[in-house]
Amino acid sequence: MSWDGLSPLLMLLRRKQQAEGGVPRSGVTRPLGETLSPLMEGPTPQDFVSGSRAEGSWANLQHWLKEQVLGRAQSLAKSPSVSNYKRSDLRLLLGVLGAPLVPVPVSSDPIPHLSIKNMPIETSSAQYIVQQYIAATGGSKLHSTIKNSYALGKVKMLTSEFETPTKLVKPRNLSKAAETGGFVLWQMIPDMWYVEMAVGGIKVHAGSNGKLVWRHTPWLGSHASKGPVRPLRRLLQGLDPRIIGSMFANARCVGEKIIRGEDCFILKLAGDRTTLLARSDGPAEIIRHVAFGFFSQRSGLLVHVEDSHLTRIQSAGGDAIYWETTIDSSVEDYRSVDGIMIAHRGRSIVTLFRFGEVAMSHTKSRMEETWTIEEVAFNVPGLSDDCFIPPADIRV
């Protein structure tokens, strides 16, 4: 599978050459010295009206909500056609599913050996489960030989339903409502990654140079993320055992659950208050971000990931509005790639719940993504730090 007629490696090296030539890779030019508004994760008004693109974007909150939520519900209720869904949902799909991040920063240090001394049983149990996972995916010695990686995949996305206090709207033909596309993902230790996704004729980019995380969309241009550098959530979907192990090494074991017929341990990890405050911006406050990993008791592999984050938006002189985004991802079809077990198929279901302090004002959207991995490679020659330089219009 090629990417715009180029191999993925040539595509990435072309980005490097463009950066060296001073061309903004984002394709958006800005006046020198103009700052970029921070990237807000999830569906905030910034996903549609942001920063330098529109003065007083937060002041346009009520207008945005009326147009995006109430207006959309009315149009879909009158004519729930496939074209209506595609027009109104593609930006939201890519905004939510394109490049979400994990709740917490992940250390690049080796995972410490299991120790139960002076440690709560929930924490020591989680470390034991993570050690089993590391062994099941190839072992820490083999993991330590991986310096960079590449993955190429296909995706299919759709909004499967939209709910208001009085109506529930679904597309008449789910298969025709789906948008198809693909993505290419590069990663290099420590903390550097780049993903490019094209769906329904729209291309989005996101990346990290190890110091900051950024995202580019055609409707917003380039935006930097607030808070500490965090990995791409897609890596948790069975694509990077090292990051999965490092992240859940600090988790707590909170119980067991049967997932697709498999008895699984549940590990829970929550973003700490300091990280949440660092990620908050202006009237948008991130209240919580929690992740759950479900590890098979039989194989030791990660088979399901859930995460949920809640954001509170306080408009000037108005009531607070809350957005709760929940992503449930199945992780399947593990195959050995150079001795490391990598998941090659899965499905994510997103529930986007908006509610406020006023009764009967909620809306709920349900989105779905199925994905398959076409190619995976480790230790790709020619990959360097320069391949992960942020777009030229982001000032470090």
C-alpha positions as CSV (number, residue, x, y, z in Angstrom):
1,M,0.0,0.0,0.0
2,S,1.4,3.4,-1.0
3,W,0.7,6.8,0.4
4,D,0.0,9.4,-2.3
5,G,2.1,7.3,-4.7
6,L,5.1,7.4,-2.4
7,S,6.5,4.8,0.0
8,P,6.0,5.7,3.6
9,L,9.7,6.1,4.1
10,L,10.0,8.5,1.1
11,M,7.0,10.4,2.5
12,L,8.7,10.9,5.8
13,L,12.0,11.8,4.3
14,R,10.3,14.4,2.1
15,R,8.9,16.0,5.3
16,K,12.5,16.1,6.6
17,Q,13.7,17.8,3.4
18,Q,10.9,20.3,3.5
19,A,11.7,21.2,7.0
20,E,15.4,21.8,6.1
21,G,14.2,24.0,3.2
22,G,12.1,26.1,5.5
23,V,8.8,25.1,4.0
24,P,6.0,24.8,6.6
25,R,5.0,21.2,6.4
26,S,1.5,22.0,7.7
27,G,0.8,23.9,4.5
28,V,-0.4,26.9,6.5
29,T,1.7,30.1,6.6
30,R,1.5,32.6,9.5
31,P,3.1,35.9,10.1
32,L,6.4,35.7,11.9
33,G,5.9,35.8,15.7
34,E,2.3,34.8,15.6
35,T,1.6,32.3,18.4
36,L,-0.6,29.2,18.0
37,S,-3.5,28.6,20.3
38,P,-3.1,25.3,22.3
39,L,-4.5,22.0,21.1
40,M,-7.6,20.9,23.1
41,E,-8.3,17.2,23.1
42,G,-11.8,16.0,22.3
43,P,-14.7,18.0,20.8
44,T,-14.4,21.5,22.1
45,P,-15.4,24.6,20.2
46,Q,-11.7,24.9,19.3
47,D,-12.3,22.0,16.9
48,F,-14.4,24.2,14.7
49,V,-13.5,27.8,15.7
50,S,-10.1,28.5,17.1
51,G,-7.5,31.0,18.1
52,S,-6.3,33.2,15.3
53,R,-8.9,31.8,12.9
54,A,-11.7,33.7,14.7
55,E,-11.5,36.4,17.3
56,G,-13.1,35.6,20.6
57,S,-13.5,31.9,19.8
58,W,-14.6,31.1,23.3
59,A,-17.2,33.9,23.1
60,N,-18.7,32.0,20.1
61,L,-19.4,29.0,22.3
62,Q,-23.2,29.4,22.3
63,H,-23.4,30.0,18.6
64,W,-21.2,26.9,18.0
65,L,-23.3,24.7,20.2
66,K,-26.5,25.8,18.6
67,E,-25.2,25.2,15.1
68,Q,-23.3,22.0,15.8
69,V,-25.7,20.3,18.2
70,L,-29.2,21.7,17.8
71,G,-29.0,22.6,14.1
72,R,-27.5,19.2,13.3
73,A,-30.1,17.3,15.2
74,Q,-32.9,19.2,13.4
75,S,-31.5,18.6,10.0
76,L,-30.8,14.9,10.6
77,A,-34.3,14.4,12.1
78,K,-35.9,15.9,8.9
79,S,-33.7,14.0,6.5
80,P,-31.3,11.5,8.0
81,S,-29.5,10.9,4.7
82,V,-26.0,9.5,4.2
83,S,-24.8,12.8,2.8
84,N,-25.9,14.7,5.9
85,Y,-24.0,12.4,8.1
86,K,-20.9,12.6,6.1
87,R,-20.9,16.4,5.8
88,S,-21.5,17.0,9.5
89,D,-19.6,14.2,11.0
90,L,-16.2,13.8,9.2
91,R,-14.5,16.7,11.1
92,L,-15.8,15.4,14.4
93,L,-14.7,11.8,13.6
94,L,-11.2,13.0,12.8
95,G,-11.1,15.4,15.7
96,V,-11.9,12.6,18.2
97,L,-10.4,9.5,16.5
98,G,-7.6,11.1,14.5
99,A,-4.9,11.5,17.2
100,P,-6.1,11.2,20.8
101,L,-3.3,10.9,23.5
102,V,-2.9,8.7,26.5
103,P,-3.8,10.1,30.0
104,V,-0.3,10.4,31.4
105,P,3.4,10.8,30.3
106,V,5.2,7.6,29.8
107,S,8.8,7.0,31.0
108,S,11.4,5.7,28.6
109,D,13.3,4.1,31.4
110,P,13.3,0.3,31.6
111,I,10.4,-1.2,33.6
112,P,11.7,-2.0,37.1
113,H,11.8,-5.6,38.4
114,L,8.8,-6.8,40.4
115,S,9.0,-5.7,44.1
116,I,6.3,-6.3,46.6
117,K,8.0,-4.8,49.6
118,N,6.1,-1.9,51.2
119,M,3.7,-1.9,48.2
120,P,-0.1,-2.1,48.2
121,I,-1.4,-5.4,46.8
122,E,-3.2,-3.5,44.0
123,T,0.1,-2.0,42.8
124,S,2.2,-5.2,43.1
125,S,-0.5,-7.2,41.3
126,A,-0.5,-4.7,38.5
127,Q,3.3,-4.9,38.2
128,Y,3.1,-8.7,38.1
129,I,0.5,-8.6,35.3
130,V,2.6,-6.1,33.3
131,Q,5.7,-8.4,33.7
132,Q,3.6,-11.3,32.3
133,Y,2.5,-9.0,29.4
134,I,6.1,-8.1,28.6
135,A,7.1,-11.7,28.5
136,A,4.1,-12.6,26.3
137,T,5.0,-9.9,23.7
138,G,8.6,-10.9,23.3
139,G,10.4,-10.0,26.5
140,S,12.2,-6.9,27.8
141,K,15.5,-7.9,26.3
142,L,14.0,-8.0,22.8
143,H,12.0,-4.9,23.4
144,S,15.2,-3.0,24.3
145,T,16.6,-3.7,20.8
146,I,13.9,-1.6,19.2
147,K,14.9,2.0,18.5
148,N,12.2,3.0,16.0
149,S,9.2,1.5,14.4
150,Y,6.7,2.0,11.5
151,A,3.1,0.8,10.9
152,L,0.8,1.2,8.0
153,G,-2.9,0.6,8.4
154,K,-6.4,1.0,7.1
155,V,-9.4,2.4,8.9
156,K,-13.2,2.7,8.5
157,M,-15.1,5.3,10.5
158,L,-18.7,6.3,10.9
159,T,-21.1,8.0,13.3
160,S,-23.6,5.3,14.1
161,E,-26.1,7.3,16.1
162,F,-26.9,10.8,17.5
163,E,-29.2,11.3,20.4
164,T,-31.0,14.4,21.8
165,P,-33.4,14.5,24.8
166,T,-36.3,13.9,22.3
167,K,-34.9,12.0,19.4
168,L,-32.5,9.2,18.4
169,V,-31.2,9.4,14.9
170,K,-29.4,6.6,13.0
171,P,-28.2,6.4,9.4
172,R,-30.4,4.1,7.3
173,N,-27.5,2.3,5.8
174,L,-24.4,2.0,8.1
175,S,-22.2,0.6,5.4
176,K,-22.8,3.5,3.1
177,A,-22.4,6.0,5.9
178,A,-18.9,4.8,6.7
179,E,-15.8,6.7,5.6
180,T,-12.6,4.7,4.7
181,G,-9.0,5.6,4.7
182,G,-5.6,4.8,6.0
183,F,-2.8,6.0,8.3
184,V,1.0,5.7,8.6
185,L,2.7,5.9,12.0
186,W,6.3,6.4,12.8
187,Q,7.9,6.3,16.2
188,M,11.4,6.7,17.6
189,I,12.7,6.3,21.2
190,P,12.4,8.4,23.3
191,D,9.0,10.1,23.0
192,M,9.0,10.9,19.3
193,W,6.2,9.9,16.9
194,Y,4.4,11.1,13.8
195,V,1.0,10.0,12.4
196,E,-0.7,10.9,9.2
197,M,-4.3,9.9,8.5
198,A,-6.4,10.4,5.4
199,V,-10.1,9.6,5.6
200,G,-12.8,10.7,3.2
201,G,-10.5,13.0,1.3
202,I,-9.3,14.9,4.4
203,K,-5.8,14.5,5.8
204,V,-4.8,15.2,9.4
205,H,-1.3,15.0,10.9
206,A,0.0,14.9,14.5
207,G,3.4,14.3,16.1
208,S,5.8,14.8,18.9
209,N,9.5,15.7,18.8
210,G,10.0,14.6,22.4
211,K,9.4,18.1,23.7
212,L,6.0,19.0,22.5
213,V,3.0,17.4,20.8
214,W,1.2,19.1,17.9
215,R,-1.6,18.5,15.5
216,H,-2.6,19.8,12.1
217,T,-6.0,19.8,10.5
218,P,-7.1,21.5,7.3
219,W,-9.7,23.6,9.2
220,L,-7.4,24.7,12.1
221,G,-3.9,24.6,10.8
222,S,-1.2,23.6,13.3
223,H,-1.8,23.6,17.1
224,A,0.5,22.7,20.0
225,S,-0.7,20.6,22.9
226,K,-0.5,21.9,26.5
227,G,0.9,19.9,29.3
228,P,3.6,17.2,29.3
229,V,4.5,15.1,26.2
230,R,2.3,12.0,26.0
231,P,2.2,9.1,23.5
232,L,-0.4,8.6,20.9
233,R,-3.4,6.5,22.1
234,R,-3.2,4.4,18.9
235,L,0.0,2.9,20.2
236,L,-1.9,1.4,23.1
237,Q,-4.0,-0.6,20.7
238,G,-1.4,-3.4,20.7
239,L,1.2,-1.5,18.5
240,D,3.9,-0.8,21.1
241,P,4.4,-3.3,23.9
242,R,7.1,-1.1,25.4
243,I,4.8,1.9,25.9
244,I,1.9,-0.3,27.0
245,G,4.2,-1.9,29.7
246,S,5.7,1.3,30.8
247,M,2.3,3.1,31.2
248,F,0.5,0.3,33.0
249,A,3.5,-0.4,35.3
250,N,2.2,2.5,37.4
251,A,-1.4,1.3,37.4
252,R,-3.5,-0.5,40.0
253,C,-5.2,-3.8,39.6
254,V,-8.9,-3.2,40.3
255,G,-10.6,-6.5,39.5
256,E,-11.4,-9.0,36.8
257,K,-13.8,-9.1,33.8
258,I,-14.7,-11.4,31.0
259,I,-13.9,-9.8,27.6
260,R,-14.9,-11.8,24.4
261,G,-14.9,-15.0,26.4
262,E,-11.5,-14.3,28.0
263,D,-11.0,-13.9,31.8
264,C,-9.0,-10.6,32.1
265,F,-7.3,-8.6,34.8
266,I,-8.3,-4.9,34.9
267,L,-5.5,-2.4,35.4
268,K,-6.5,1.3,36.1
269,L,-4.4,4.4,35.5
270,A,-5.6,8.0,36.1
271,G,-4.0,11.3,35.1
272,D,-2.8,13.1,38.2
273,R,-4.0,16.5,39.2
274,T,-0.8,18.3,38.1
275,T,-1.0,16.8,34.6
276,L,-4.7,17.7,34.3
277,L,-4.1,21.3,35.3
278,A,-1.2,21.6,32.9
279,R,-3.5,20.4,30.0
280,S,-6.4,22.7,30.9
281,D,-6.8,26.0,29.0
282,G,-8.8,29.1,29.9
283,P,-12.4,28.2,30.4
284,A,-11.8,24.6,29.5
285,E,-10.9,22.5,32.6
286,I,-10.0,18.8,32.3
287,I,-11.5,17.2,35.3
288,R,-10.4,13.6,34.9
289,H,-8.8,11.3,32.4
290,V,-8.7,7.6,33.3
291,A,-7.6,4.5,31.3
292,F,-8.3,0.8,31.9
293,G,-6.3,-2.0,30.4
294,F,-7.8,-5.5,30.2
295,F,-5.1,-8.2,30.1
296,S,-5.9,-11.9,29.3
297,Q,-5.2,-14.2,32.2
298,R,-4.6,-17.0,29.6
299,S,-2.2,-15.4,27.2
300,G,-1.0,-12.3,29.1
301,L,-1.8,-10.1,26.2
302,L,-3.7,-6.8,26.2
303,V,-7.1,-7.5,24.6
304,H,-9.1,-4.3,25.4
305,V,-8.5,-0.7,26.3
306,E,-10.9,1.8,27.7
307,D,-10.3,5.5,28.5
308,S,-12.6,8.4,29.5
309,H,-11.9,12.0,29.9
310,L,-14.3,14.7,31.2
311,T,-13.9,18.4,30.3
312,R,-15.8,21.3,31.8
313,I,-16.3,24.5,29.8
314,Q,-17.4,27.6,31.5
315,S,-18.8,30.2,29.0
316,A,-18.7,33.8,30.0
317,G,-21.9,34.7,32.0
318,G,-23.5,31.3,31.2
319,D,-23.9,27.8,32.6
320,A,-21.1,25.3,32.5
321,I,-21.1,22.6,29.8
322,Y,-19.5,19.2,30.2
323,W,-18.0,17.0,27.5
324,E,-17.4,13.3,28.4
325,T,-15.5,11.3,25.8
326,T,-15.2,7.5,26.2
327,I,-13.3,5.3,23.9
328,D,-13.6,1.5,24.1
329,S,-11.1,-0.4,21.9
330,S,-10.9,-4.1,21.2
331,V,-7.3,-5.3,20.4
332,E,-7.1,-8.5,18.4
333,D,-5.2,-10.7,15.9
334,Y,-1.8,-10.7,17.5
335,R,1.0,-11.7,15.1
336,S,4.8,-12.0,15.6
337,V,6.9,-9.4,13.9
338,D,10.6,-10.1,14.4
339,G,9.6,-12.0,17.6
340,I,7.4,-9.2,19.0
341,M,3.7,-9.7,19.3
342,I,1.8,-6.9,17.6
343,A,-2.0,-6.6,17.3
344,H,-3.2,-6.4,13.7
345,R,-6.9,-5.7,14.0
346,G,-9.4,-4.0,16.3
347,R,-12.4,-1.8,16.7
348,S,-13.0,1.4,18.7
349,I,-16.4,2.7,19.9
350,V,-16.5,6.3,21.0
351,T,-19.3,7.8,23.1
352,L,-19.4,11.6,23.1
353,F,-21.7,12.9,25.8
354,R,-22.5,16.5,26.2
355,F,-24.5,17.7,29.2
356,G,-25.0,20.9,31.2
357,E,-26.6,22.3,34.3
358,V,-29.9,22.8,32.4
359,A,-32.2,19.8,32.4
360,M,-33.0,18.1,29.1
361,S,-30.0,19.7,27.3
362,H,-27.8,16.7,26.7
363,T,-26.7,15.2,23.4
364,K,-24.9,11.9,22.8
365,S,-23.0,10.8,19.7
366,R,-21.7,7.3,19.0
367,M,-18.8,6.8,16.6
368,E,-17.1,3.7,15.5
369,E,-13.7,2.8,13.9
370,T,-12.4,-0.5,12.7
371,W,-8.8,-0.8,11.8
372,T,-6.3,-3.3,10.4
373,I,-2.6,-3.2,10.2
374,E,-1.0,-3.9,6.8
375,E,2.7,-3.5,7.5
376,V,4.9,-3.2,10.6
377,A,8.7,-2.8,10.7
378,F,11.3,-2.1,13.4
379,N,14.6,-0.3,13.3
380,V,14.0,1.4,9.9
381,P,17.3,2.7,8.4
382,G,17.5,6.4,7.8
383,L,15.0,7.5,10.5
384,S,16.4,10.4,12.6
385,D,15.3,13.2,14.9
386,D,14.9,15.5,11.9
387,C,11.9,13.4,10.7
388,F,10.0,14.5,13.8
389,I,10.5,18.3,13.7
390,P,7.2,20.1,14.3
391,P,5.7,22.2,11.5
392,A,7.5,25.5,10.9
393,D,4.6,27.6,12.2
394,I,4.9,26.2,15.7
395,R,7.4,27.9,17.9
396,V,9.1,25.7,20.4
